[in-house]
């Protein structure tokens, strides 16, 4: 199940649940005499119960859309269960109309009221499966993002051991000191200056993060958020957070949080670099 796409196992579970429920319900339905004394055939019983539970299939899509819109947290749970205020009475009414079509007789309102407990149970089960699917999908996406990030960190560490001749002139107190670019942990924005962090020290450069990012090796440096540029080779740990962002722990112990906006931009860039690398490999062959 872990290897299968979320939509695949949800579709399979839905098909199995509908078929099993239809067969079981049809078997029980044939054991009771109808109002006019008729006995339904196997085919009629299956059609009767199949129609009732097929009416629930659109509900699965509705609940899934609600969870995609509001997420799988508390807001999503409340929104999904709130749909039951409309769905449960409607499904009870639909089931009662189908009952009358196949079985005949009976008061429609009374039938709908009798169907309500089962409808509540079915709606609750659909929400539960939807939440499981949402969390499964979220975990799969987080795993894929983490794999890309780990690949980027590995590439950055490999890049950092190369002979990188570039050095930055940084104001440290009253002196200007040269700093090897691979020694820098991260850059922080400070108005018209950039704060350079390296080897437990800090210094200033008169530049902007945007201009600095444009001249640095993208395999080595990545924007974490609008005010921080991080040396990926100095990242010792990357921890995913509940909101989808990352907490990057650097070699010095400093922590920088990568916002979702820059996380997605980084992943997009990594994906493009991977494609470029594959293309270059194929052309060399």
Order of alpha helices (4+ residues) and beta strands (2+ residues): alpha-alpha-alpha-alpha-alpha-alpha-beta-beta-beta-beta-beta-alpha-beta-beta-beta-beta-beta-alpha
